[in-house]
Amino acid sequence: MGLETVGDLALNTILTKLGPKETAKVSCVSKRFKDLASEESLWSLFCRQDLDLSAPLDHHRNPLPSFKATYKLWREAFHMYPWPLVKRVKSCWDRLRSWLTTNFPEVKATLGKGASEGMIQELEKKLKVKLPLPTRLLYRFHDGQNLPGQKRSSVLPGPLGLIGGYHFYNHWVNVYLLPLHEVIIKTQQLVRHLNLPSTFKYIVVAASSSHIGKFFFLNCSDGQLHVGTQNLPTDAEMMPCVPQALISPVHDLNSDQQQDAMLLWLEEHGRRLHNGNIKLLSEGNIKSISQFPEESPLCSTAVTSGVKVRASAVFVPRGF
């Protein structure tokens, strides 16, 4: 029995099992297969399975005319990256956006439009680095945060950092993700201020929007993320944020297992937000994401003398 005798429903089922790449090849066989391989329901399934898309949207969340056009545009836009990594980074941002939509839309509104390859290449040229693949993709989806009233030379207003932070007494820290143009400026400023060598392969990817000088540095060579300590100005002292053993090759285009500290950091942040381990802190009309754990075993509750007390701790390397 030839394929020409097989019904359309059966062939459609076969195509769903083949997947998008093989379905595109099959469409070249005949007009019938071309028509079957162009079914919107088929590409809707592929977009849902591969990209968790329920509507035809590009990576900037702009609407597109069809699911087939959507899948084609996504593959073309990210053809230079391992596809499993693209899906993982998208999932990371989806998780963060989902939580922000429900709990903190003010921060969601600060997320920048995805950066272009040209913008990333400009940063690499000016800072003489090569961004790890996961971080490149993170910026392709969102170019950091654009905070209200943001100025290069001033303290940034408002506790709208995506990472959030902590405060006690008069010590207040709220960490936001830098957009690429701020990465360039902050990195160049700190390299001059700290008198670092021109071969310095670290870039500033996050900072506190308060007066506390807390900076997070990404090592573009090995993918590790570091936070500067109070000895940063004198000794360039930094502490790693992620166990080095978790970081996989970050420049290998032939591997689908890349994960740098930036991606691991944001994935863990998303998990903690969704699990309720960290939550919004509200004081008056001011809200911020608090890094103090809210769930056991990292948060303890006890009753003493009829008073209920909750306690948790966060590791705080002092900034400068």
LINLINSUL-V160242 format. One record per residue. N is the residue number from 0. SS is DSSP state (A for helix, B for strand, O for the rest). Layout:
N,SS + N,SS
This chain:
0,O + 1,O + 2,A + 3,A + 4,A + 5,O + 6,O + 7,A + 8,A + 9,A + 10,A + 11,A + 12,A + 13,A + 14,A + 15,A + 16,A + 17,A + 18,O + 19,A + 20,A + 21,A + 22,A + 23,A + 24,A + 25,A + 26,O + 27,O + 28,O + 29,O + 30,A + 31,A + 32,A + 33,A + 34,A + 35,A + 36,O + 37,O + 38,O + 39,A + 40,A + 41,A + 42,A + 43,A + 44,A + 45,A + 46,A + 47,A + 48,A + 49,A + 50,A + 51,O + 52,O + 53,O + 54,O + 55,O + 56,B + 57,O + 58,O + 59,O + 60,O + 61,O + 62,B + 63,O + 64,O + 65,O + 66,A + 67,A + 68,A + 69,A + 70,A + 71,A + 72,A + 73,A + 74,A + 75,A + 76,A + 77,O + 78,O + 79,O + 80,O + 81,O + 82,A + 83,A + 84,A + 85,A + 86,A + 87,A + 88,A + 89,A + 90,A + 91,A + 92,A + 93,A + 94,A + 95,A + 96,A + 97,A + 98,A + 99,A + 100,A + 101,A + 102,A + 103,O + 104,A + 105,A + 106,A + 107,A + 108,O + 109,O + 110,B + 111,O + 112,O + 113,O + 114,O + 115,O + 116,A + 117,A + 118,A + 119,A + 120,A + 121,A + 122,A + 123,A + 124,A + 125,A + 126,A + 127,O + 128,O + 129,O + 130,O + 131,O + 132,A + 133,A + 134,A + 135,A + 136,A + 137,A + 138,A + 139,A + 140,A + 141,O + 142,O + 143,O + 144,B + 145,O + 146,O + 147,O + 148,O + 149,O + 150,O + 151,O + 152,O + 153,O + 154,O + 155,O + 156,O + 157,O + 158,O + 159,O + 160,O + 161,O + 162,O + 163,B + 164,B + 165,B + 166,B + 167,B + 168,O + 169,O + 170,B + 171,B + 172,B + 173,B + 174,B + 175,B + 176,B + 177,B + 178,O + 179,A + 180,A + 181,A + 182,A + 183,A + 184,A + 185,A + 186,A + 187,A + 188,A + 189,A + 190,A + 191,A + 192,A + 193,O + 194,O + 195,O + 196,O + 197,O + 198,O + 199,O + 200,O + 201,B + 202,B + 203,B + 204,B + 205,B + 206,B + 207,B + 208,O + 209,O + 210,O + 211,O + 212,O + 213,O + 214,B + 215,B + 216,B + 217,B + 218,B + 219,O + 220,O + 221,O + 222,O + 223,O + 224,B + 225,B + 226,B + 227,B + 228,O + 229,O + 230,O + 231,A + 232,A + 233,A + 234,A + 235,O + 236,O + 237,B + 238,B + 239,B + 240,O + 241,O + 242,O + 243,A + 244,A + 245,A + 246,O + 247,O + 248,O + 249,O + 250,O + 251,O + 252,O + 253,O + 254,O + 255,O + 256,O + 257,O + 258,O + 259,O + 260,A + 261,A + 262,A + 263,A + 264,A + 265,A + 266,A + 267,A + 268,A + 269,A + 270,A + 271,A + 272,A + 273,A + 274,A + 275,O + 276,O + 277,O + 278,B + 279,B + 280,B + 281,B + 282,B + 283,O + 284,O + 285,B + 286,B + 287,B + 288,B + 289,B + 290,O + 291,O + 292,O + 293,O + 294,O + 295,O + 296,O + 297,O + 298,B + 299,B + 300,B + 301,B + 302,B + 303,B + 304,O + 305,O + 306,B + 307,B + 308,B + 309,B + 310,B + 311,B + 312,O + 313,O + 314,O + 315,O + 316,O + 317,O + 318,O + 319,O
